[in-house]
Amino acid sequence: LVCVFMRIAGSAARAVLAPWRPRLAAPGQLAVDRLVRIPDQLALAAGVLALGLGLMLMAGTLTRSFEESMLDFIRRQVRADLVVASTASTGWIESPIAAAIGDRLARVPGVARVEGIRLAEQDFRGQRISVDALDPRAVAPERQGDFLFAAGEPTTALAAVRAGQGVLVSRNLARQMGVSVGQTITLDSPSGPYAAPVVGVVVDYVSPRGSVIMTTDTYAAHWRDHTVNRFHVTVAAGASSASVRAAIATGLGAELALKVLTQRELYDYHVDAVRRAFRFTLALQLLPLVVAGLGLAEALLAVSLDRRREFALLRAAGATRGQVARTVIVEALGVGTLGYLGGLGMGLVLGVLWVRINFAYQIGWDLDFHFATGALAPAALAALLVSVTAGLLPARRIARQPILHGLRQA
């Protein structure tokens, strides 16, 4: 199938290049003619190169989709200028601290608003999900844009959550648990079972198994938990974020071992976490390209040796060693171009499969698709380097072949 695909691609390439063929030098004309009759060895080598480039683009697409989806969620949810939290952590989230600290933060000069957020794990139908308890002001009508609704009427849903008469659930929890708007879900709490209707389904990336979203008032009343993990601090108009940050860090921060991050630092922290998590994909990108380069070099050498008589006839007809060598190099570039075009198609298909299907079912998160456009230029450079490097040895060997020795070949 790979060979057939590459031969079709070769015919398409020749059709595109046909108007330009007369303007090409002899090595270029020979290489273009060769593309339409591409041997199985070269077609297979081009297919391996396409697979390697496709894996490179797929890995980049998966990383970018996760990063952009996560950061878009953070941009919506973290509207504050500063984030204050404990320097200690439990897993990926900071350790809980007393919600009453928020009153002291609100009295720091230059602070306009302080909102607490509590993220707690919860058992639900045999899975560990997250309960996201937000400050009631975070679900106010003017904050509707902070939520990306997949189901439910936003205004009505947020009003119900604010009144403690309903909850939001994340898109991945709705898919994995079969929960929809209008259904009632029941969570175990220290005060007994807590039942609430689902009033909306939103995009949320706090937990891969899903989240249930309510206000901190509702959470504190039923879970008897008056702690938060983070405070979102908004600086008053005209005040300096740097001075407010310094006042918190040297005051409450030093007293209670709190860290103070800017919104940009929080973004950078999550970007770094995502890139460290996907660092393993570097091997996934490089190893196939190395294998593809070796396979292409072997295929070019084998095909060139089979064509020794043809190259000898060209030499006898007046072609120079350099022209013969350039023919092999240009042919390698043609195979590399076919591999690159095939890699674009494979990368797009594999990227969609991994982002939309595999990642959602294996990890749990429903990501937005973002193709790795930034990887197109590196992929083209990789195809160029692999193909040219692979063509150097065959070109050198064929160019040095004695004419009479080549003519004697059957």
Secondary structure as the mmCIF struct_conf table of DSSP 4:
data_model
#
loop_
_struct_conf.conf_type_id
_struct_conf.id
_struct_conf.beg_label_comp_id
_struct_conf.beg_label_asym_id
_struct_conf.beg_label_seq_id
_struct_conf.end_label_comp_id
_struct_conf.end_label_asym_id
_struct_conf.end_label_seq_id
HELX_RH_AL_P HELX_RH_AL_P1 VAL A 2 LEU A 17
HELX_RH_3T_P HELX_RH_3T_P1 ALA A 18 ARG A 23
BEND BEND1 LEU A 24 LEU A 24
HELX_RH_AL_P HELX_RH_AL_P2 ALA A 26 VAL A 36
TURN_TY1_P TURN_TY1_P1 ARG A 37 ARG A 37
HELX_RH_AL_P HELX_RH_AL_P3 ASP A 40 GLN A 77
BEND BEND2 ALA A 80 ASP A 81
STRN STRN1 LEU A 82 SER A 86
BEND BEND3 THR A 87 THR A 87
STRN STRN2 SER A 89 THR A 90
TURN_TY1_P TURN_TY1_P2 GLY A 91 TRP A 92
STRN STRN3 ILE A 93 GLU A 94
HELX_LH_PP_P HELX_LH_PP_P1 SER A 95 PRO A 96
STRN STRN4 ILE A 97 ALA A 98
TURN_TY1_P TURN_TY1_P3 ALA A 99 ALA A 100
HELX_RH_AL_P HELX_RH_AL_P4 ILE A 101 ALA A 106
TURN_TY1_P TURN_TY1_P4 ARG A 107 ARG A 107
BEND BEND4 VAL A 108 VAL A 108
TURN_TY1_P TURN_TY1_P5 PRO A 109 GLY A 110
STRN STRN5 VAL A 111 PHE A 124
TURN_TY1_P TURN_TY1_P6 ARG A 125 GLY A 126
STRN STRN6 GLN A 127 LEU A 134
HELX_RH_3T_P HELX_RH_3T_P2 PRO A 136 VAL A 139
BEND BEND5 ALA A 140 ALA A 140
HELX_RH_3T_P HELX_RH_3T_P3 PRO A 141 ASP A 146
STRN STRN7 PHE A 149 ALA A 151
BEND BEND6 GLY A 152 GLY A 152
HELX_RH_AL_P HELX_RH_AL_P5 PRO A 154 ARG A 162
TURN_TY1_P TURN_TY1_P7 ALA A 163 GLY A 164
BEND BEND7 GLN A 165 GLN A 165
STRN STRN8 VAL A 167 SER A 170
HELX_RH_AL_P HELX_RH_AL_P6 ARG A 171 MET A 177
TURN_TY1_P TURN_TY1_P8 GLY A 178 GLY A 178
TURN_TY1_P TURN_TY1_P9 VAL A 181 GLY A 182
STRN STRN9 THR A 184 SER A 189
TURN_TY1_P TURN_TY1_P10 PRO A 190 SER A 191
STRN STRN10 GLY A 192 VAL A 202
BEND BEND8 VAL A 206 VAL A 206
TURN_TY1_P TURN_TY1_P11 PRO A 208 ARG A 209
STRN STRN11 SER A 211 THR A 215
HELX_RH_AL_P HELX_RH_AL_P7 THR A 216 TRP A 223
STRN STRN12 THR A 227 VAL A 228
BEND BEND9 ASN A 229 ASN A 229
STRN STRN13 ARG A 230 VAL A 235
HELX_LH_PP_P HELX_LH_PP_P2 ALA A 236 ALA A 236
TURN_TY1_P TURN_TY1_P12 ALA A 237 GLY A 238
HELX_RH_AL_P HELX_RH_AL_P8 SER A 241 ILE A 248
HELX_RH_PI_P HELX_RH_PI_P1 ALA A 249 GLY A 253
HELX_RH_AL_P HELX_RH_AL_P9 ALA A 254 LEU A 256
TURN_TY1_P TURN_TY1_P13 ALA A 257 ALA A 257
STRN STRN14 LEU A 258 THR A 262
HELX_RH_AL_P HELX_RH_AL_P10 GLN A 263 ALA A 277
TURN_TY1_P TURN_TY1_P14 PHE A 278 PHE A 280
HELX_RH_AL_P HELX_RH_AL_P11 THR A 281 ASP A 306
TURN_TY1_P TURN_TY1_P15 ARG A 307 ARG A 307
HELX_RH_AL_P HELX_RH_AL_P12 ARG A 308 ALA A 316
TURN_TY1_P TURN_TY1_P16 ALA A 317 GLY A 318
HELX_RH_AL_P HELX_RH_AL_P13 ARG A 321 VAL A 352
HELX_RH_PI_P HELX_RH_PI_P2 LEU A 353 ASN A 358
HELX_RH_AL_P HELX_RH_AL_P14 PHE A 359 GLN A 362
TURN_TY1_P TURN_TY1_P17 ILE A 363 ILE A 363
HELX_LH_PP_P HELX_LH_PP_P3 LEU A 367 PHE A 369
HELX_RH_3T_P HELX_RH_3T_P4 THR A 373 ALA A 375
HELX_RH_AL_P HELX_RH_AL_P15 LEU A 376 ALA A 399
TURN_TY1_P TURN_TY1_P18 ARG A 400 ARG A 400
BEND BEND10 GLN A 401 GLN A 401
HELX_RH_AL_P HELX_RH_AL_P16 ILE A 403 LEU A 407
TURN_TY1_P TURN_TY1_P19 ARG A 408 ARG A 408
#
